[in-house]
Amino acid sequence: MAHEPETRGHIIGFREQIRAARDESREAFFTWFDRSPDADSAPVRGAWDFAMHIARPLAGRIREPEKKTVLEIGYGGGRVLAAAARAFGRAVGVDIHDCGSTVLEELARLGVRNAELHCGDGRSLPVPDASVDVVYSFIVLQHVEHLAIHRALVAETARVLRPGGVAVLYHARLSRLSPHTTSRLRLALDWLIEQTIWRDRYREYPTHVNDINLRLSLPRAQSEAHAAGLACEAVYVSRRRLPDGFRSFGEQFGLVLRKPA
């Protein structure tokens, strides 16, 4: 059942549920990944997430994106990749599901024709060494089951980036006083807790498919990136839109990482 902990390995569970959603309907498939109200809303929300969570951290760090290649870890239904493909010359998506043809058809319907999609094993990125300029991942790394898998994906990010390339990787926050609030004081307390008491901590959760499986403290995520050879240039906190127009803090923090030239 969808709401029982997945004991066979989450890649199996993800693949089964995503295939079932694809076989059910276009609406079921394209709303499965982020709970958009309908399939046509998914790329609209994806464009907002790309602008807020990916393009904003990249601003000033990437020149002439129209000449560069971007790679998304966990492209899902392509909602964020559609926006990335419009900003970059070439867009590459990697995911564990095998429904790439369905996503490519939807991207073509949206006018996106410079994307290529790959089915991965959940631990590696099936592209050559030093072949992309930007790697990003949003609402994905929180779903990996174990820290070892997370570590492998960060190492793969370093491998596929060209020298001087940039990555924007979001992780589920360990301390949770401020998510879904607009309180900067609570956010400051979260950062203080993670920088001191929980400095080296992480937690793995036995959950059902598409729930949060892994939370890391900010220093732990930074140390994992450093071990992979990536330098941390900035940290962002995800934001959620509210009906009144305000943006509350989300449950993820994003690291802006650079591979040394």
For each residue, the residues with C-beta under 8 A, 3 or more apart:
1: 4
2: 17 208 209
3: 208
4: 1 208
5: 206 207 208
6: 9 10 12 13 207 208 209
7: 206
8: 12 13
9: 6 12 13 145
10: 6 13 14 143 144 145 209 213
11: 14 15 96 121 122
12: 6 8 9 15 16
13: 6 8 9 10 16 17 208 209
14: 10 11 17 18 96 97 143 209 210
15: 11 12 18 19 96 97 98
16: 12 13 19 20
17: 2 13 14 20 21 32 209 210
18: 14 15 21 22 29 32 97 99
19: 15 16 22 23 97 98 99
20: 16 17 23 24
21: 17 18 24 28 29 32
22: 18 19 28 29 99 102
23: 19 20
24: 20 21 28 29
25: 28 29
26: 29 30 39 106
27: 30 31 38 39
28: 21 22 24 25 31 32
29: 18 21 22 24 25 26 32 39 77 99 102
30: 26 27 33 36 39 42 77 79 106
31: 27 28 34 35 36 37 38 39 41 42
32: 17 18 21 28 29 77 210
33: 30 42 76 77 79
34: 31 42 45 46 76 79 139
35: 31
36: 30 31 39 41 42 45 79
37: 31 41
38: 27 31 41 42
39: 26 27 29 30 31 36 42
40: 43 44
41: 31 36 37 38 44 45
42: 30 31 33 34 36 38 39 45 46 77 79
43: 40 46 47 78 79 82 83 110
44: 40 41 47 48
45: 34 36 41 42 48 49 79
46: 34 42 43 49 50 78 79 80 81 82 83
47: 43 44 50 51 82 83
48: 44 45 51 52 241
49: 45 46 52 53 54 79 80 83 138
50: 46 47 53 54 55 80 83 84 87
51: 47 48 54 55 56 83
52: 48 49 55 56 239
53: 49 50 56 57 138 168 170 236 238 239 254
54: 49 50 51 57 58 80 84 136 138 168
55: 50 51 52 58 59 83 87
56: 51 52 53 59 236
57: 53 54 61 168 234 236 254 256
58: 54 55 61 62 65 134 166 168 256
59: 55 56
60:
61: 57 58 166 233 256 258
62: 58 65 68 133 134 166
63:
64: 67 68
65: 58 62 68 70 87 88 89 134
66: 87 88 89
67: 64 89
68: 62 64 65 88 89 90 133 134
69: 88 89 90 91 92 131 132 133 134
70: 65 84 85 87 88 90 91 92 132 133 134 135 136
71: 91 92 93 94 125 127 132 134 135 136 160
72: 75 80 81 84 91 92 93 94 135 136 137
73: 94 125 135 136 137 140 141 153 157 169
74: 94 95 96 137 139 140 141 143
75: 72 78 80 81 93 94 95 103 117
76: 33 34 79 80 95 140
77: 29 30 32 33 42 103 106
78: 43 46 75 81 82 93 103 104 106 107 112 115 117
79: 30 33 34 36 42 43 45 46 49 76 82 83
80: 46 49 50 54 72 75 76 83 84 138
81: 46 72 75 78 84 85 91 93 107 112 115
82: 43 46 47 78 79 85 86 107 110 112 115
83: 43 46 47 49 50 51 55 79 80 86 87
84: 50 54 70 72 80 81 87 88 91 136
85: 70 81 82 88 91 107 112 114 115
86: 82 83 112
87: 50 55 65 66 70 83 84
88: 65 66 68 69 70 84 85 91 114 133 134
89: 65 66 67 68 69 114
90: 68 69 70 114 115 116
91: 69 70 71 72 81 84 85 88 112 114 115 116
92: 69 70 71 72 115 116 117 118 127 132
93: 71 72 75 78 81 100 103 115 116 117 118
94: 71 72 73 74 75 117 118 119 120 125 126 127
95: 74 75 76 100 117 118 119 120
96: 11 14 15 74 119 120 121 122
97: 14 15 18 19 100 119
98: 15 19 119
99: 18 19 22 29 102 103
100: 93 95 97 103 104 117 118 119
101: 104 105
102: 22 29 99 105 106
103: 75 77 78 93 99 100 106 107 117
104: 78 100 101 107 108 115 117
105: 101 102 108 109
106: 26 30 77 78 102 103 109 110
107: 78 81 82 85 103 104 110 112 113 115
108: 104 105 111 112 113
109: 105 106
110: 43 82 106 107
111: 108
112: 78 81 82 85 86 91 107 108 115
113: 107 108
114: 85 88 89 90 91
115: 78 81 82 85 90 91 92 93 104 107 112
116: 90 91 92 93
117: 75 78 92 93 94 95 100 103 104
118: 92 93 94 95 100 126 127
119: 94 95 96 97 98 100 126
120: 94 95 96 123 124 125 126
121: 11 96 124
122: 11 96 144 149
123: 120 149 152 153 156
124: 120 121 152 153 156
125: 71 73 94 120 153 156 157 159 160
126: 94 118 119 120
127: 71 92 94 118 131 132 160
128: 131 160
129: 159 160
130: 159 160 161 162 163
131: 69 127 128 160 162
132: 69 70 71 92 127 135 160 161 162 165
133: 62 68 69 70 88 161 162 165 166
134: 58 62 65 68 69 70 71 88 161 165 166 167 168
135: 70 71 72 73 132 157 160 161 165 166 167 168 169
136: 54 70 71 72 73 84 167 168 169
137: 72 73 74 140 141 153 168 169 170
138: 49 53 54 80 168 170 238 252 254
139: 34 74 142 143 170 252
140: 73 74 76 137 143 144 170
141: 73 74 137 144 150 153 169 170 171 172 214
142: 139 170 171 172 212 213 214 215 251 252
143: 10 14 74 139 140 210 211 212 213 214
144: 10 122 140 141 149 150 153 213 214
145: 9 10 149 204 213 214
146: 149 150 204 214
147: 150 151 202 204 214 216 224
148: 151 152
149: 122 123 144 145 146 152 153
150: 141 144 146 147 153 154 171 214 216 224
151: 147 148 154 155 224 227 228
152: 123 124 148 149 155 156
153: 73 123 124 125 137 141 144 149 150 156 157
154: 150 151 157 158 169 224 225 228 230
155: 151 152 158 159 228
156: 123 124 125 152 153 159 160
157: 73 125 135 153 154 160 161 167 169 228 230 257
158: 154 155 161 228 229 230 259
159: 125 129 130 155 156
160: 71 125 127 128 129 130 131 132 135 156 157
161: 130 132 133 134 135 157 158 165 166 167 259
162: 130 131 132 133 165 259
163: 130 259 260 261
164: 258 259 260 261
165: 132 133 134 135 161 162 258 259
166: 58 61 62 133 134 135 161 233 256 257 258 259
167: 134 135 136 157 161 230 255 256 257 258 259
168: 53 54 57 58 134 135 136 137 138 236 254 255 256 257
169: 73 135 136 137 141 154 157 221 225 254 255 257
170: 53 137 138 139 140 141 142 238 252 253 254 255
171: 141 142 150 214 215 216 221 252 253 254 255
172: 141 142 212 214 215 216 251 252
173: 176 179 190 194 215 218 237 251 252 253
174: 194 198 201 202 203 215 216 217 218 220
175: 189 190 191 193 194 198 217
176: 173 179 190 251
177: 186 187 189 190 193
178: 181 183 186 187 189 190 249
179: 173 176 248 249 250 251
180: 240 248 249 250 251
181: 178 186 248 249
182: 242 246 247 248 249
183: 178 186 187 249
184: 187 188
185: 188 189
186: 177 178 181 183 189 190 249
187: 177 178 183 184 190 191 237 249
188: 184 185 191 192
189: 175 177 178 185 186 192 193
190: 173 175 176 177 178 186 187 193 194
191: 175 187 188 194 195 218
192: 188 189 195 196
193: 175 177 189 190 196 197 198
194: 173 174 175 190 191 197 198 199 217 218 219
195: 191 192 199 217 218 219
196: 192 193 199
197: 193 194
198: 174 175 193 194 201 217
199: 194 195 196 217 219 220
200: 217 219 220 223
201: 174 198 216 217 220
202: 147 174 214 215 216 217 220
203: 174 214 215
204: 145 146 147 213 214
205: 211 212 213 214 215
206: 5 7
207: 5 6 211 212 213
208: 2 3 4 5 6 13 211
209: 2 6 10 13 14 17
210: 14 17 32 143
211: 143 205 207 208
212: 142 143 172 205 207 215 251
213: 10 142 143 144 145 204 205 207
214: 141 142 143 144 145 146 147 150 171 172 202 203 204 205
215: 142 171 172 173 174 202 203 205 212
216: 147 150 171 172 174 201 202 220 221 224
217: 174 175 194 195 198 199 200 201 202 220 221
218: 173 174 191 194 195 221 222 235 253
219: 194 195 199 200 222 223
220: 174 199 200 201 202 216 217 223 224
221: 169 171 216 217 218 224 225 253 255
222: 218 219 225 226 232 255
223: 200 219 220 226 227
224: 147 150 151 154 216 220 221 227 228
225: 154 169 221 222 228 230 231 232 255 257
226: 222 223 229 230 231 232
227: 151 223 224
228: 151 154 155 157 158 224 225
229: 158 226 259 260
230: 154 157 158 167 225 226 257 258 259
231: 225 226 257 258 259 260
232: 222 225 226 235 255 256 257
233: 61 166 256 257 258
234: 57 255 256
235: 218 232 253 254 255 256
236: 53 56 57 168 253 254 256
237: 173 187 249 250 252 253 254
238: 53 138 170 249 250 251 252 253 254
239: 52 53 247 248 249 250
240: 180 247 248 249 250
241: 48 245 247
242: 182 245 246 247 248
243:
244:
245: 241 242
246: 182 242
247: 182 239 240 241 242
248: 179 180 181 182 239 240 242
249: 178 179 180 181 182 183 186 187 237 238 239 240
250: 179 180 237 238 239 240
251: 142 172 173 176 179 180 212 238
252: 138 139 142 170 171 172 173 237 238
253: 170 171 173 218 221 235 236 237 238
254: 53 57 138 168 169 170 171 235 236 237 238
255: 167 168 169 170 171 221 222 225 232 234 235
256: 57 58 61 166 167 168 232 233 234 235 236
257: 157 166 167 168 169 225 230 231 232 233
258: 61 164 165 166 167 230 231 233
259: 158 161 162 163 164 165 166 167 229 230 231
260: 163 164 229 231
261: 163 164
